[in-house]
Amino acid sequence: MSNANNVELVRDFLAAIDGAVTRKDPDVIERLLGLIADDIHYQNKPQRLVVGKEDFFNWFMEFIACDHMECKVLRAAADGDWVLTQRRDSWTMNGVKVTLDLMGSFEVRDGQIVTWLDYICDREQWEASGQMPEGFFSRWASDDVVYEKV
């Protein structure tokens, strides 16, 4: 695929996440899963690596409880199979809206996303918001990072 096609695929994927979370539409969720490879590697740094479509689906189902989500792509650039995004993501859950700036790296192969890495700014703000269900951060924590209330 060309650089422009890879960027468009990533934009479509992020729009599908918005639609799947906001509308809870099974057809949109199916479209979303069709845009990722069976062997996808996803990591929302510093959470643990999510490997494979089933693991990704389990992680994603925690976000489906959000009332609304918007992945706003501010900038996108491609270099071959890799697409870099600068985004401002917002989601509302449990009565709390969180908006965070982040960078994402996506690897595209054969028209599907095979790698997705997100690097979040102000992660502490998100964790402190109380937005996510109890235990979310510990369930998805990397072995390299320890989350504990002090």
C-alpha positions in Angstrom: 0.0 0.0 0.0 1.1 3.6 -0.6 1.9 6.0 2.3 -1.4 7.8 1.6 -3.4 4.5 1.7 -1.7 3.5 5.0 -2.6 6.8 6.6 -6.2 6.5 5.4 -6.3 2.9 6.9 -5.1 4.2 10.3 -7.7 7.1 10.2 -10.4 4.6 9.3 -9.3 2.4 12.2 -9.4 5.2 14.7 -12.8 6.3 13.4 -14.0 2.7 13.8 -12.9 2.8 17.4 -14.9 6.0 18.0 -17.9 4.5 16.4 -17.6 1.1 18.1 -17.3 2.8 21.6 -19.9 5.5 21.0 -22.6 3.6 19.2 -22.0 0.0 20.5 -22.9 -1.2 17.0 -21.8 -4.8 16.4 -21.2 -4.1 12.7 -18.8 -1.3 13.6 -17.0 -3.6 16.1 -16.8 -6.3 13.4 -15.3 -3.7 10.9 -12.8 -2.6 13.6 -11.7 -6.2 14.1 -11.4 -6.6 10.4 -8.8 -3.8 10.2 -6.4 -5.5 12.5 -4.3 -8.6 11.8 -4.8 -11.9 13.7 -1.3 -11.4 15.2 -1.7 -7.8 16.1 0.7 -6.4 18.7 -0.8 -3.5 20.7 0.7 -1.6 23.6 -0.5 1.5 25.3 2.8 2.4 27.0 3.5 1.5 29.8 0.7 -1.2 29.9 1.5 -4.7 29.0 1.7 -5.9 25.4 -1.6 -7.2 24.0 -0.9 -9.9 21.4 -3.4 -11.4 19.0 -6.9 -10.4 18.0 -8.6 -12.2 21.0 -6.4 -10.5 23.5 -7.0 -7.2 21.7 -10.8 -7.8 21.8 -10.7 -8.5 25.5 -8.7 -5.2 26.1 -11.1 -3.3 23.8 -14.2 -4.6 25.6 -13.1 -2.7 28.7 -13.4 0.5 26.7 -16.7 -0.3 25.1 -18.2 0.8 28.5 -17.3 4.4 27.7 -20.2 6.7 26.9 -18.3 8.5 24.2 -14.9 8.4 22.5 -13.1 10.6 20.0 -9.7 10.0 18.5 -8.8 13.3 16.9 -5.9 13.0 14.6 -4.0 16.2 14.6 -1.2 15.1 12.3 -0.3 11.9 10.5 2.8 10.9 8.5 3.8 7.7 6.8 7.1 6.1 6.0 6.5 2.9 4.1 4.6 0.5 6.3 4.7 2.8 9.4 2.2 5.5 10.2 2.9 8.0 13.0 0.0 10.0 14.5 -0.2 12.9 16.8 -3.7 12.7 18.5 -5.9 14.2 21.1 -8.1 11.4 22.4 -11.2 12.0 24.6 -13.4 9.6 26.2 -16.2 9.7 28.8 -16.7 6.9 31.3 -18.2 6.7 34.8 -19.1 10.4 34.6 -15.5 11.5 34.0 -14.2 12.9 30.7 -10.5 12.5 30.0 -8.7 14.2 27.2 -5.1 13.3 26.6 -2.5 14.1 23.9 -0.6 11.1 22.6 1.6 9.8 19.8 0.8 6.6 18.0 2.8 4.3 15.8 1.0 1.9 13.5 2.6 -0.8 11.3 0.4 -1.8 8.3 0.8 -5.1 6.4 -1.5 -6.4 3.7 -4.2 -3.8 4.4 -4.3 -4.5 8.2 -2.8 -3.1 11.3 -0.2 -5.5 12.7 1.5 -3.2 15.3 0.0 -0.3 17.3 2.0 1.5 19.9 0.6 4.5 21.9 2.6 6.8 24.0 0.4 8.9 26.4 1.2 12.3 27.8 -0.2 13.0 31.3 -0.9 9.4 32.0 -1.0 10.2 35.8 -4.0 12.5 35.1 -5.8 9.6 33.5 -5.1 7.2 36.3 -6.0 9.7 39.0 -9.3 10.6 37.4 -11.0 7.5 38.8 -12.6 7.0 35.3 -11.6 3.4 34.6 -13.1 0.4 36.4 -11.4 -0.8 39.5 -8.3 -2.9 38.7 -8.1 -1.8 35.0 -4.5 -0.5 35.2 -3.3 -3.5 37.2 -5.0 -6.0 34.8 -3.2 -4.5 31.8 0.0 -3.5 33.5 3.4 -4.4 32.1 5.6 -6.6 34.2 8.0 -3.6 34.1 5.6 -1.2 35.8 3.9 -1.6 39.2 0.7 0.3 39.9 -0.3 0.8 43.5 -2.2 3.3 45.5 -0.2 5.0 48.2 
